[in-house]
Every structure is written in structure tokens, then in C-alpha cells.
């Protein structure tokens, strides 16, 4: 593996330094790890150590909660729900970026918060759209939401996509987007960003296990069309998607974004390595199980070779660094 370049998604923002700095666990700052010299991993134009001292050696104020009015509710399938709600203008602005997500509270108890990726944030109307796959006890409560009800939203959070640097820096180039299942929804902000940067996009949609492509109206804004392909079968990439990836790389694609389950991202990276295309940049969905979103609770942590622990709700890095060298046991 090449030298790993990591970043903290909150570094340099209004939410930095955070509670990790108080505990001596800052992701970037060596001095907040107890070392006596400055050796920050990724300079963001702001000294986290100085900010921490200037703030009285306590964390900055964290994310706020907002009561947002539900504008529209649409039951697309038995376990797929589309909700549009009206957000404060600043929150709508903060949720425009690829990888944005919020925690939705489905009960008065804050332990019922559930993280949901943003599909679209319209800064003209301040309407935020989310598509939800109903899976467990928390998300089932969302089925009871009706128009004009109020939802409790905590945010903004931004680490819903790994490889954001590759997405943001790609301009006047070619990219391949592979989206499967509920991954269709968080792929829209990535597609918008790449389109606005004047990239040529090839979009592949695998609607399985759903009956339809529910993001069709959003895709029309940024692309002339998409291709439906079965991407994975019995835990392996299909021959069809393998051939398409090779053809698109030969056609000049330099970035592949994977919006789907971890197994899909892992298999795409594995395939790129097998055909000796490690130079192709990759971005993908962050599917870590999140609870607090602040790196404190540990629910999102993953362990890697060398006894390293990464807090995936805050660490921003290349997807290869997430799936290579990871301990699955």
C-alpha cells in the first residue's frame, strides 16, 4: 500500500477542535496526541492546537438540532420512502456538498437518531430531499411521518463519501458512476459536483432490489441518460460490469465512483488491482454504522493492520485505504 494520506472532514470548520481534541485523540494534530512537536498529518490552513488553546482548551460547540417541517412524503415501495423537508437556509447551504448527511430523530429520545444521506438540497427553496430504505426499528418509525409534521434534524455532517478529494478536484475529465440500490440517492450530489466541474459522465444504475430507478428525475438534470446493468451476483462482479469498467478506462475514465454496499466497492477496487489499474481514482459511499457522528461513541470504528483504529465518521481518505489492510475479524 502507498503512503496513506488522511484528513479529518471537520478540520478547519466551525466544529473544530472537537471532543476528540479534548481527549487527546485528534485525528490530525500531533500535539493534541500528547507529542511535544508539531507534525500535523494534513495542514488545513488552521492550527488546531492553537484553536484549542484559544477556545480555553475545550471543544467548539457541536452540531445543533433543528425542528424541520415536512413538505412531502412519498412511499415509493414497501421499504423505500422519499421525504422532503424545509430546512433553515444555512443548513440547506451546508448540505449541498457531496457526502452530506444528517441524523433524523424518530423518537423524543436522542438515542433514536438515525443517519441518512442527502439526495438533494435546494438552496433556492431550502427544501432538502432524502430517500430512506426502511430497515430496522429506528427507520420503521419514519413510516408514520406525514406532511406538515415536524422532524428533528441534527447536522450538518459531511463524511458520507470516501475519496471526496478526487471528486472535488476532477475537472474537464471523464468519470464512471456505478450506483446500486439505495446508493442511487447519495450518488446524486456526487453526480452534480462532477457535472458542474464539466466532466463527461458515464452512469450505470443497478436498481436491484427495487422495481424502478427512483432518482430518474434528478439524473435528467445532469446527464442525458444512464445504462442499467446488473453489477454484482453471488458476491462477485458480473462479467458485464467488468467489461464496461475496462471499456470506460480505455475510453479515458480516470475516476470511478461506487454508490452501493461495501461489497460492491471492495470488488471494484479488487478488480482494478487485478487489471493493474491502481492509478484510477476511486470514491465510494461511507457505509459505516454511525451513532454519534463525532468520533466518540466508537460505533463507526474499524481496525486495520498494525493495530490502527480509524473513526470512519470523521476520517476522510482514499477508499483503497479503507478496504485494503482492514481486519474483518
Protein Blocks (a to p, Z undefined) as FASTA:
>chain_A
ZZdddddfkgoiakbccfklmnopafklmklnopabdcdfbdghiafklmmmmnoopacd
dddddddddfbdcdfblmbccddddddfklmmmmmpghiacdddfbfblklpccdddfbd
cfklopacdddddfblmlmmmmmpcehiacddddddfklbghklmmmmpghiadddddeh
jllmmmmmmmmmmmmnopacdddddfbfcfbdfklmmmmmmogbdcdddfbgghiacfkl
mmmmmmmmmnopabdcddddfklmmmmmmmmmmnopakbccddddfbdcfklnomnommp
ccdehiiacdfklmccdfklmmgopafZZ
